[in-house]
Amino acid sequence: MKIKVTRADIQQGEAGNSQECAIALALQRHFKTNCAYVDGGFDLNEPVLKVDDEPLKVCKKDIYKVRKFIDLFDDYIFSEDVVIDRDCIPQPFEFELNQ
């Protein structure tokens, strides 16, 4: 199943908050719940995603993409006063979960 992380998820998400980050918001919207958890920076082999305490597995082909997004999102500073390389700005993306 495909999960879409939208621009709204990125703007409303909280960096460093496993339950309110952009991917958690996308999971909450997709599964129609308020209980989603995400962990998975580059210090883990693969992202940890849970919805209603049930673990989800990211498709192998998307693991790097999800980990890279999490790392970028958690490090990004939303500020109009700071000039940032456009490649460092988190962008909407899609990833698939194993069913």
Secondary structure as GFF3:
##gff-version 3
##sequence-region A 1 99
A	DSSP	beta_strand	2	5	.	.	.	ID=ss1
A	DSSP	alpha_helix	7	12	.	.	.	ID=ss2
A	DSSP	alpha_helix	22	31	.	.	.	ID=ss3
A	DSSP	beta_strand	36	39	.	.	.	ID=ss4
A	DSSP	beta_strand	48	51	.	.	.	ID=ss5
A	DSSP	beta_strand	54	56	.	.	.	ID=ss6
A	DSSP	three_ten_helix	60	62	.	.	.	ID=ss7
A	DSSP	alpha_helix	63	75	.	.	.	ID=ss8
A	DSSP	three_ten_helix	86	88	.	.	.	ID=ss9
A	DSSP	beta_strand	93	96	.	.	.	ID=ss10
###
